[in-house]
Amino acid sequence: QVQLQESGPGLVKPSQTLSLTCTVSGGSISSGGYYWSWIRQHPGKGLEWIGYIYYSGSTYYNPSLKSRVTISVDTSKNQFSLKLSSVTAADTAVYYCARARVVIAAVFDYWGQGTLVTVSS
Amino acid sequence: AIRMTQSPSSFSASTGDRVTITCRASQGISSYLAWYQQKPGKAPKLLIYAASTLQSGVPSRFSGSGSGTDFTLTISCLQSEDFATYYCQQYYSYPRTFGPGTKVDIK
């Protein structure tokens, strides 16, 4: 059973960089076949896809965030990470990591529990 | 980006009801449509993909239909554990986009 777990600071100051890591257990990122994803949900709102990465390092980003987002992967630790620069209060959200299948259907079949990140001074 | 809309945004229903939620895409997405269920404080859960394929382990009272721009999620006999918010998501093109959600609460 694949499990994903987000970790990182719950509070980030405006203009700084938000950094989160997702640790994957029960499966290897380097085995391929999946995109490793970040999705966020503003308080009381809907879901916004941030982007994802393949184990090879190929990335796909949401154009609305692309200038500020970097997603990276560390296959040796079975982790992938999100960096979002120049944050503002509008980046306050619950951040989820999730797995999306490459074939059959590129849908998000496993999710982490989510971590709330608040942007405030 | 493809814009996803859902209707209604919320409604009340009773256990045992048959309920239908509609999702519409701003352009054709073939059958590249998924449905998720989210309960308060929890991550979304994949219910259906390819518009009508039930994810493993999801009860058969859930079903999906549609193609192109118009899709529906039906719960044939609402159970207490089904009170939640439901989201549709297109994976036809980038960026991946979700609908705004439909909240189903208890009448």
Chai-1 contact restraints between the chains, C-beta under 6 A:
chainA,res_idxA,chainB,res_idxB,connection_type,confidence,min_distance_angstrom,max_distance_angstrom,comment,restraint_id
A,G46,B,F98,contact,1.0,0.0,6.0,A-B,restraint_1
A,G46,B,P100,contact,1.0,0.0,6.0,A-B,restraint_2
A,G46,B,G101,contact,1.0,0.0,6.0,A-B,restraint_3
A,L47,B,F98,contact,1.0,0.0,6.0,A-B,restraint_4
A,W49,B,P95,contact,1.0,0.0,6.0,A-B,restraint_5
A,W49,B,R96,contact,1.0,0.0,6.0,A-B,restraint_6
A,Y60,B,Y94,contact,1.0,0.0,6.0,A-B,restraint_7
A,N62,B,P95,contact,1.0,0.0,6.0,A-B,restraint_8
A,Y96,B,A43,contact,1.0,0.0,6.0,A-B,restraint_9
A,A105,B,Y49,contact,1.0,0.0,6.0,A-B,restraint_10
A,A105,B,A50,contact,1.0,0.0,6.0,A-B,restraint_11
A,A106,B,Y91,contact,1.0,0.0,6.0,A-B,restraint_12
A,V107,B,A34,contact,1.0,0.0,6.0,A-B,restraint_13
A,V107,B,L46,contact,1.0,0.0,6.0,A-B,restraint_14
A,V107,B,Y49,contact,1.0,0.0,6.0,A-B,restraint_15
A,V107,B,Y91,contact,1.0,0.0,6.0,A-B,restraint_16
A,D109,B,L46,contact,1.0,0.0,6.0,A-B,restraint_17
A,W111,B,A43,contact,1.0,0.0,6.0,A-B,restraint_18
A,Q113,B,A43,contact,1.0,0.0,6.0,A-B,restraint_19
A,G114,B,A43,contact,1.0,0.0,6.0,A-B,restraint_20
